[in-house]
Amino acid sequence: MVAMLAVSPAVLAQASGDAAAIIEIGSLYEPQNLDNTAGAGQGINEAFNGNVYEALFALTDKGSVENVLAADYSVSEDGLTYTFKLQPNVTFHSGDPLTAADVKYSIERVTAEASKSSRKKSLGTITNIETPDDQTVVITLSERSISLPYNLSYVWIVNDAATSLTDAEDGTGPYTLADWRRGSSLALDLAPNYWGDAPTNGGVVFNYFTDATALNNALLTNAVDIITSVQSPDALAQFTDNPDFTVTAGQSTTKELMAFNDRAAPFDNVTVRKAVARAIDDKKLLESIWGDYGSLIGSMVPPTDPWYVDLTGVDAYDPDSAKALLAEAGLPDGFTFTLDTPDYDPHPVVAEFIKSELAKVGVTVEIKIITANEWYTKVYQAHDFQATLQEHVNHRDIVFYGNPDFYWGYDNPEVTKLIKESEAAASIDEQNAKLTEANKIIAEDAASDWLYLYPQIVVSASNVTGYPINGLNAQFYAASIEKTAE
């Protein structure tokens, strides 16, 4: 076996503020439910990941993978067997001890047929999970999976005796669920007998808002202490150069994209997709939404991913070329399509911009506003759409283009092969090379239209510190947030 060095769990900052202070967090992303294998949306990741539930590993705010519930692990020479040793003396919020059986159960929840986890396919190489004792988990793979520790950071470890996880929890994290008032707030109390370092606050409350203006006003009126992600640069004028607030710009992995249904006409034609992409002035759109913030992106891969290359020149804005491509595709007079648009910011505004741009090349856009729940059932589950707007928050999510069954239906056998081979790579360099090549092909195929990369702007009251600043996977670790007396 090749031993892998253990990394201690992330050390939380030592309290220098009020250890009893309740941190009021403002967010636009309320969970649909409390189970990340049941289509809960990005809000559950923001509130629960690393706060209520922990995994064997965690993706840190800097993008590295560190051990959490895995004390250490080793990998066999052929890369097919991983042996994990668990942290000792860890208990769930219910008081039950963490055992290897809980880890096995949790992984199998994600890979189960009924699971709605978008990461289920990434764990598809697991063929067997053994628990030789309460502190040891042995995972056998059908082929190499160089990203296994990273992929396991998405698997929340839950008590195998827990029930009703869509509206209750039983995790090992520093906080326990106190109260969920649907449509309003989700409160987390300090977990008793937490195995790790205690949080530097007395608890947190995620307060939910349906629009950015109300969210900003809540911070201005001291109803919340911090906003997890500012949605408009116009709002920043209220906070910049104001000593009562701190504005922090971090790195985002959130991509605003127009996803085509690549399996259905007319977007099953790559020429049509490229024409639509070239007809939209992404720079003008970004400036209209974010001003000087954010950046253009030529594919699903942001600069924080190791396989990033600048592909913004592929299908760059060129309306004359867009018209020529439409003619080449047999649509010289354009066509009409429906754009299913989530009802929350910034999607309705983006949809109107796209409608205006495409009208210039003869393409008519019929905007259909839908709720987040409708989007999940209609678009994500039923694939009943022509095109849609969505923000994709996940880190390293190029892998979804290697899954022909994913909601957008992109199916290029060469890309599928490259992504599969990248996961079976024997080295990080080999993985990076294959994913870089896949990235280029996806861009040339205009598999989707990647409109822009969000900035990650966190605004807090000036007496609040210790919060995460990078928008990786929409997670928002709360345990090191501190609030001092004003």
Secondary structure, 3 states (H helix, E strand, C coil): CEEECCCCCCCCCCCCCCCCCEEEEEECCCCCCCCCCCCCCHHHHHHHECCCECCCEEECCCCCEEECCEEEEEECCCCCEEEEEECCCCECCCCCECCHHHHHHHHHHHHCCCCCCCCCHHHCCEEEEEEEECCEEEEEECCCCCCHHHHHCCCCCCCCCCCCCCCCCCCCCCEEEEEEECCCEEEEEECCCCCCCCCCCCEEEEEECCCHHHHHHHHHCCCCCEECCCCCHHHHHHCCCCCCEEEEEECECCEEEEEECCCCCCCCCHHHHHHHHHHCCHHHHHHHHHCCCCECCCCCCCCCCCCCCCCCCCCCCCHHHHHHHHHHCCCCCCCEEEEEEECCCCHHHHHHHHHHHHHCCCCEEEEEEECHHHHHHHHHHCCCCCEEEEEECCCCHHHHHHCCCCCCCCCCHHHHHHHHHHHCCCCHHHHHHHHHHHHHHHHHCCCCEEEEECCEEEEEECCEECCCCCECCCCCCCCCCEECCC
